[in-house]
């Protein structure tokens, strides 16, 4: 699945960082870090109730969050890699049992 990306990254001398698929990239405000409870897929832009930023574009916001998460992993080894679930098994369990999570598109 990541073979193409791996190849491209090696070609361009870039580092590939994989992010947890349950990382709330769309639902997290990239301005203040607030995470909204629900963000249905048909909502393309939203307003942050915490910092009151308006018109947050779902995809651009997610892109900024994923970039920030990837940089956090490289710089300080942040805990957003998929591999870390074995260590945080407890946390994963409560997250998935709460509600069925649809895979993000
Ligand atoms: Zn905010």
Backbone and ligand atoms as CSV (ligand in chain L), in Angstrom:
chain,resi,resn,atom,element,x,y,z
A,1,UNK,N,N,0.829,-1.208,0.000
A,1,UNK,CA,C,0.000,0.000,0.000
A,1,UNK,C,C,0.869,1.267,0.000
A,2,UNK,N,N,1.939,1.225,0.764
A,2,UNK,CA,C,2.794,2.405,0.854
A,2,UNK,C,C,4.004,2.308,-0.072
A,3,UNK,N,N,4.033,1.266,-0.915
A,3,UNK,CA,C,5.222,1.030,-1.723
A,3,UNK,C,C,5.526,2.204,-2.648
A,4,UNK,N,N,4.489,2.696,-3.312
A,4,UNK,CA,C,4.676,3.831,-4.222
A,4,UNK,C,C,5.212,5.057,-3.481
A,5,UNK,N,N,4.607,5.332,-2.330
A,5,UNK,CA,C,5.034,6.491,-1.542
A,5,UNK,C,C,6.470,6.325,-1.057
A,6,UNK,N,N,6.775,5.104,-0.608
A,6,UNK,CA,C,8.133,4.811,-0.160
A,6,UNK,C,C,9.135,5.100,-1.273
A,7,UNK,N,N,8.786,4.617,-2.457
A,7,UNK,CA,C,9.647,4.771,-3.614
A,7,UNK,C,C,9.845,6.245,-3.951
A,8,UNK,N,N,8.733,6.982,-4.004
A,8,UNK,CA,C,8.786,8.413,-4.340
A,8,UNK,C,C,9.615,9.182,-3.310
A,9,UNK,N,N,9.416,8.831,-2.048
A,9,UNK,CA,C,10.141,9.524,-0.991
A,9,UNK,C,C,11.642,9.282,-1.098
A,10,UNK,N,N,11.991,8.024,-1.400
A,10,UNK,CA,C,13.411,7.711,-1.559
A,10,UNK,C,C,13.987,8.455,-2.750
A,11,UNK,N,N,13.212,8.513,-3.816
A,11,UNK,CA,C,13.634,9.191,-5.046
A,11,UNK,C,C,13.957,10.660,-4.781
A,12,UNK,N,N,13.095,11.307,-3.989
A,12,UNK,CA,C,13.263,12.730,-3.727
A,12,UNK,C,C,14.006,13.001,-2.420
A,13,UNK,N,N,14.492,11.940,-1.779
A,13,UNK,CA,C,15.244,12.121,-0.547
A,13,UNK,C,C,14.398,12.653,0.601
A,14,UNK,N,N,13.106,12.278,0.607
A,14,UNK,CA,C,12.218,12.730,1.675
A,14,UNK,C,C,11.914,11.582,2.629
A,15,UNK,N,N,11.506,11.946,3.822
A,15,UNK,CA,C,11.165,10.928,4.818
A,15,UNK,C,C,9.651,10.698,4.833
A,16,UNK,N,N,9.256,9.419,4.768
A,16,UNK,CA,C,7.836,9.077,4.827
A,16,UNK,C,C,7.441,8.783,6.269
A,17,UNK,N,N,6.445,9.513,6.755
A,17,UNK,CA,C,5.953,9.281,8.117
A,17,UNK,C,C,4.501,8.840,8.023
A,18,UNK,N,N,4.213,7.664,8.573
A,18,UNK,CA,C,2.841,7.169,8.567
A,18,UNK,C,C,2.124,7.627,9.827
A,19,UNK,N,N,0.909,8.100,9.618
A,19,UNK,CA,C,0.106,8.640,10.725
A,19,UNK,C,C,-1.032,7.677,11.034
A,20,UNK,N,N,-1.334,7.548,12.294
A,20,UNK,CA,C,-2.465,6.737,12.750
A,20,UNK,C,C,-3.727,7.100,11.971
A,21,UNK,N,N,-4.420,6.092,11.456
A,21,UNK,CA,C,-5.615,6.378,10.658
A,21,UNK,C,C,-6.749,6.961,11.502
A,22,UNK,N,N,-6.660,6.796,12.814
A,22,UNK,CA,C,-7.682,7.374,13.685
A,22,UNK,C,C,-7.276,8.748,14.207
A,23,UNK,N,N,-6.149,9.241,13.756
A,23,UNK,CA,C,-5.749,10.596,14.124
A,23,UNK,C,C,-6.806,11.564,13.590
A,24,UNK,N,N,-7.370,12.427,14.465
A,24,UNK,CA,C,-8.492,13.270,14.024
A,24,UNK,C,C,-8.048,14.464,13.188
A,25,UNK,N,N,-7.532,14.199,11.986
A,25,UNK,CA,C,-6.958,15.278,11.181
A,25,UNK,C,C,-8.016,16.258,10.675
A,26,UNK,N,N,-9.203,15.759,10.361
A,26,UNK,CA,C,-10.255,16.651,9.845
A,26,UNK,C,C,-10.958,17.403,10.957
A,27,UNK,N,N,-11.129,16.722,12.091
A,27,UNK,CA,C,-11.932,17.274,13.179
A,27,UNK,C,C,-11.138,18.169,14.121
A,28,UNK,N,N,-9.819,18.228,13.935
A,28,UNK,CA,C,-8.980,19.038,14.821
A,28,UNK,C,C,-8.739,20.401,14.171
A,29,UNK,N,N,-9.043,21.456,14.914
A,29,UNK,CA,C,-8.792,22.810,14.424
A,29,UNK,C,C,-7.281,23.029,14.355
A,30,UNK,N,N,-6.772,23.421,13.179
A,30,UNK,CA,C,-5.315,23.588,13.057
A,30,UNK,C,C,-4.834,24.894,13.663
A,31,UNK,N,N,-5.768,25.732,14.119
A,31,UNK,CA,C,-5.384,26.982,14.768
A,31,UNK,C,C,-5.157,26.791,16.264
A,32,UNK,N,N,-6.109,26.098,16.926
A,32,UNK,CA,C,-6.017,25.991,18.387
A,32,UNK,C,C,-5.949,24.547,18.893
A,33,UNK,N,N,-6.158,23.557,18.010
A,33,UNK,CA,C,-6.054,22.169,18.441
A,33,UNK,C,C,-7.348,21.581,18.976
A,34,UNK,N,N,-8.395,22.373,18.995
A,34,UNK,CA,C,-9.694,21.879,19.483
A,34,UNK,C,C,-10.208,20.781,18.544
A,35,UNK,N,N,-10.781,19.702,19.115
A,35,UNK,CA,C,-11.314,18.607,18.299
A,35,UNK,C,C,-12.838,18.583,18.439
A,36,UNK,N,N,-13.534,18.744,17.322
A,36,UNK,CA,C,-14.998,18.695,17.360
A,36,UNK,C,C,-15.458,17.242,17.452
A,37,UNK,N,N,-16.585,17.015,18.114
A,37,UNK,CA,C,-17.100,15.654,18.316
A,37,UNK,C,C,-17.491,14.993,17.005
A,38,UNK,N,N,-18.261,15.703,16.228
A,38,UNK,CA,C,-18.794,15.127,14.995
A,38,UNK,C,C,-18.458,16.039,13.827
A,39,UNK,N,N,-18.077,15.433,12.714
A,39,UNK,CA,C,-17.878,16.206,11.495
A,39,UNK,C,C,-18.260,15.310,10.313
A,40,UNK,N,N,-19.570,15.282,10.004
A,40,UNK,CA,C,-20.031,14.421,8.908
A,40,UNK,C,C,-19.306,14.743,7.607
A,41,UNK,N,N,-19.180,13.737,6.756
A,41,UNK,CA,C,-18.405,13.893,5.524
A,41,UNK,C,C,-18.944,14.970,4.588
A,42,UNK,N,N,-20.252,15.261,4.680
A,42,UNK,CA,C,-20.798,16.276,3.775
A,42,UNK,C,C,-20.522,17.699,4.260
A,43,UNK,N,N,-19.977,17.832,5.458
A,43,UNK,CA,C,-19.583,19.162,5.942
A,43,UNK,C,C,-18.193,19.461,5.419
A,44,UNK,N,N,-18.101,20.359,4.448
A,44,UNK,CA,C,-16.814,20.627,3.810
A,44,UNK,C,C,-16.039,21.734,4.508
A,45,UNK,N,N,-16.737,22.624,5.197
A,45,UNK,CA,C,-16.035,23.628,5.987
A,45,UNK,C,C,-16.830,23.896,7.259
A,46,UNK,N,N,-16.112,24.252,8.321
A,46,UNK,CA,C,-16.768,24.398,9.620
A,46,UNK,C,C,-16.138,25.544,10.413
A,47,UNK,N,N,-16.832,25.936,11.486
A,47,UNK,CA,C,-16.358,27.011,12.356
A,47,UNK,C,C,-15.913,26.416,13.684
A,48,UNK,N,N,-14.756,26.846,14.173
A,48,UNK,CA,C,-14.250,26.313,15.436
A,48,UNK,C,C,-14.960,26.983,16.613
A,49,UNK,N,N,-15.593,26.183,17.483
A,49,UNK,CA,C,-16.285,26.770,18.634
A,49,UNK,C,C,-15.325,27.268,19.710
A,50,UNK,N,N,-14.067,26.869,19.633
A,50,UNK,CA,C,-13.107,27.252,20.664
A,50,UNK,C,C,-12.417,28.577,20.348
A,51,UNK,N,N,-11.750,28.666,19.191
A,51,UNK,CA,C,-11.025,29.899,18.854
A,51,UNK,C,C,-11.829,30.775,17.900
A,52,UNK,N,N,-13.015,30.293,17.505
A,52,UNK,CA,C,-13.950,31.044,16.667
A,52,UNK,C,C,-13.413,31.366,15.281
A,53,UNK,N,N,-12.460,30.559,14.809
A,53,UNK,CA,C,-12.048,30.667,13.414
A,53,UNK,C,C,-13.207,30.173,12.554
A,54,UNK,N,N,-13.542,30.917,11.515
A,54,UNK,CA,C,-14.676,30.532,10.681
A,54,UNK,C,C,-14.199,30.021,9.320
A,55,UNK,N,N,-15.047,29.195,8.702
A,55,UNK,CA,C,-14.789,28.703,7.351
A,55,UNK,C,C,-13.544,27.841,7.238
A,56,UNK,N,N,-13.320,26.957,8.206
A,56,UNK,CA,C,-12.172,26.062,8.148
A,56,UNK,C,C,-12.433,25.009,7.086
A,57,UNK,N,N,-11.610,24.984,6.034
A,57,UNK,CA,C,-11.784,24.011,4.960
A,57,UNK,C,C,-11.347,22.637,5.436
A,58,UNK,N,N,-12.245,21.681,5.346
A,58,UNK,CA,C,-12.002,20.330,5.839
A,58,UNK,C,C,-10.682,19.750,5.345
A,59,UNK,N,N,-10.457,19.810,4.033
A,59,UNK,CA,C,-9.280,19.162,3.452
A,59,UNK,C,C,-7.990,19.915,3.741
A,60,UNK,N,N,-8.055,21.243,3.638
A,60,UNK,CA,C,-6.851,22.046,3.910
A,60,UNK,C,C,-6.465,21.911,5.377
A,61,UNK,N,N,-7.479,21.965,6.244
A,61,UNK,CA,C,-7.261,21.793,7.683
A,61,UNK,C,C,-6.609,20.434,7.976
A,62,UNK,N,N,-7.164,19.375,7.353
A,62,UNK,CA,C,-6.617,18.032,7.561
A,62,UNK,C,C,-5.175,17.958,7.067
A,63,UNK,N,N,-4.914,18.562,5.911
A,63,UNK,CA,C,-3.562,18.555,5.357
A,63,UNK,C,C,-2.562,19.215,6.291
A,64,UNK,N,N,-2.962,20.346,6.863
A,64,UNK,CA,C,-2.077,21.061,7.794
A,64,UNK,C,C,-1.828,20.230,9.044
A,65,UNK,N,N,-2.888,19.573,9.530
A,65,UNK,CA,C,-2.750,18.749,10.730
A,65,UNK,C,C,-1.858,17.536,10.485
A,66,UNK,N,N,-2.008,16.918,9.319
A,66,UNK,CA,C,-1.202,15.736,9.007
A,66,UNK,C,C,0.264,16.126,8.858
A,67,UNK,N,N,0.502,17.263,8.206
A,67,UNK,CA,C,1.875,17.751,8.086
A,67,UNK,C,C,2.469,18.023,9.467
A,68,UNK,N,N,1.684,18.697,10.318
A,68,UNK,CA,C,2.158,19.010,11.666
A,68,UNK,C,C,2.432,17.729,12.458
A,69,UNK,N,N,1.546,16.752,12.305
A,69,UNK,CA,C,1.724,15.481,13.025
A,69,UNK,C,C,2.986,14.768,12.543
A,70,UNK,N,N,3.192,14.771,11.229
A,70,UNK,CA,C,4.381,14.127,10.666
A,70,UNK,C,C,5.657,14.795,11.158
A,71,UNK,N,N,5.647,16.131,11.181
A,71,UNK,CA,C,6.821,16.867,11.658
A,71,UNK,C,C,7.053,16.603,13.138
A,72,UNK,N,N,5.951,16.484,13.896
A,72,UNK,CA,C,6.072,16.206,15.337
A,72,UNK,C,C,6.721,14.846,15.567
A,73,UNK,N,N,6.383,13.885,14.716
A,73,UNK,CA,C,6.984,12.554,14.823
A,73,UNK,C,C,8.487,12.636,14.559
A,74,UNK,N,N,8.862,13.373,13.498
A,74,UNK,CA,C,10.277,13.474,13.126
A,74,UNK,C,C,11.062,14.223,14.199
A,75,UNK,N,N,10.512,15.336,14.659
A,75,UNK,CA,C,11.253,16.216,15.562
A,75,UNK,C,C,11.292,15.671,16.993
A,76,UNK,N,N,10.142,15.247,17.504
A,76,UNK,CA,C,10.139,14.847,18.921
A,76,UNK,C,C,9.531,13.468,19.156
A,77,UNK,N,N,9.377,12.665,18.091
A,77,UNK,CA,C,8.874,11.311,18.284
A,77,UNK,C,C,7.478,11.258,18.859
A,78,UNK,N,N,6.611,12.142,18.386
A,78,UNK,CA,C,5.230,12.178,18.886
A,78,UNK,C,C,4.523,10.850,18.647
A,79,UNK,N,N,3.487,10.644,19.422
A,79,UNK,CA,C,2.828,9.342,19.464
A,79,UNK,C,C,1.639,9.257,18.499
A,80,UNK,N,N,1.870,9.418,17.210
A,80,UNK,CA,C,0.780,9.334,16.253
A,80,UNK,C,C,1.031,8.276,15.179
A,81,UNK,N,N,2.105,7.475,15.373
A,81,UNK,CA,C,2.382,6.413,14.415
A,81,UNK,C,C,1.461,5.231,14.663
A,82,UNK,N,N,1.059,4.542,13.594
A,82,UNK,CA,C,0.165,3.392,13.764
A,82,UNK,C,C,0.782,2.293,14.613
A,83,UNK,N,N,2.115,2.167,14.567
A,83,UNK,CA,C,2.800,1.091,15.291
A,83,UNK,C,C,2.618,1.196,16.796
A,84,UNK,N,N,2.334,2.395,17.281
A,84,UNK,CA,C,2.276,2.614,18.717
A,84,UNK,C,C,1.030,2.036,19.370
A,85,UNK,N,N,0.123,1.474,18.571
A,85,UNK,CA,C,-1.099,0.950,19.161
A,85,UNK,C,C,-0.863,-0.251,20.062
A,86,UNK,N,N,0.197,-1.010,19.770
A,86,UNK,CA,C,0.477,-2.163,20.620
A,86,UNK,C,C,0.774,-1.703,22.043
A,87,UNK,N,N,1.415,-0.539,22.154
A,87,UNK,CA,C,1.742,0.000,23.466
A,87,UNK,C,C,0.502,0.594,24.128
A,88,UNK,N,N,-0.335,1.225,23.316
A,88,UNK,CA,C,-1.498,1.924,23.849
A,88,UNK,C,C,-2.771,1.133,23.585
A,89,UNK,N,N,-2.707,-0.164,23.748
A,89,UNK,CA,C,-3.852,-1.028,23.483
A,89,UNK,C,C,-5.114,-0.605,24.221
A,90,UNK,N,N,-4.934,-0.177,25.442
A,90,UNK,CA,C,-6.071,0.230,26.267
A,90,UNK,C,C,-6.835,1.400,25.635
A,91,UNK,N,N,-6.084,2.383,25.209
A,91,UNK,CA,C,-6.671,3.585,24.623
A,91,UNK,C,C,-7.454,3.246,23.358
A,92,UNK,N,N,-6.893,2.388,22.548
A,92,UNK,CA,C,-7.519,1.986,21.290
A,92,UNK,C,C,-8.875,1.341,21.541
A,93,UNK,N,N,-8.916,0.486,22.550
A,93,UNK,CA,C,-10.130,-0.263,22.853
A,93,UNK,C,C,-11.302,0.666,23.164
A,94,UNK,N,N,-11.089,1.627,24.047
A,94,UNK,CA,C,-12.169,2.529,24.425
A,94,UNK,C,C,-12.606,3.378,23.236
A,95,UNK,N,N,-11.669,3.738,22.387
A,95,UNK,CA,C,-12.002,4.561,21.239
A,95,UNK,C,C,-12.934,3.838,20.262
A,96,UNK,N,N,-12.577,2.585,19.941
A,96,UNK,CA,C,-13.341,1.884,18.912
A,96,UNK,C,C,-14.675,1.370,19.445
A,97,UNK,N,N,-14.738,1.028,20.730
A,97,UNK,CA,C,-15.973,0.465,21.256
A,97,UNK,C,C,-17.041,1.541,21.464
A,98,UNK,N,N,-16.639,2.777,21.562
A,98,UNK,CA,C,-17.575,3.862,21.815
A,98,UNK,C,C,-18.582,3.995,20.658
A,99,UNK,N,N,-18.063,4.005,19.458
A,99,UNK,CA,C,-18.919,4.186,18.292
A,99,UNK,C,C,-18.193,3.618,17.084
A,100,UNK,N,N,-18.938,3.116,16.138
A,100,UNK,CA,C,-18.313,2.611,14.916
A,100,UNK,C,C,-17.729,3.788,14.154
A,101,UNK,N,N,-16.436,3.702,13.858
A,101,UNK,CA,C,-15.820,4.792,13.115
A,101,UNK,C,C,-15.727,4.430,11.645
A,102,UNK,N,N,-16.266,5.295,10.828
A,102,UNK,CA,C,-16.144,5.071,9.389
A,102,UNK,C,C,-14.746,5.487,8.958
A,103,UNK,N,N,-14.158,4.743,8.025
A,103,UNK,CA,C,-12.843,5.166,7.527
A,103,UNK,C,C,-12.952,6.510,6.807
A,104,UNK,N,N,-11.999,7.329,7.072
A,104,UNK,CA,C,-11.998,8.659,6.467
A,104,UNK,C,C,-11.679,8.591,4.986
A,105,UNK,N,N,-12.291,9.425,4.205
A,105,UNK,CA,C,-11.947,9.424,2.772
A,105,UNK,C,C,-10.962,10.521,2.478
L,1,ZN,ZN,ZN,-9.842,26.574,16.897
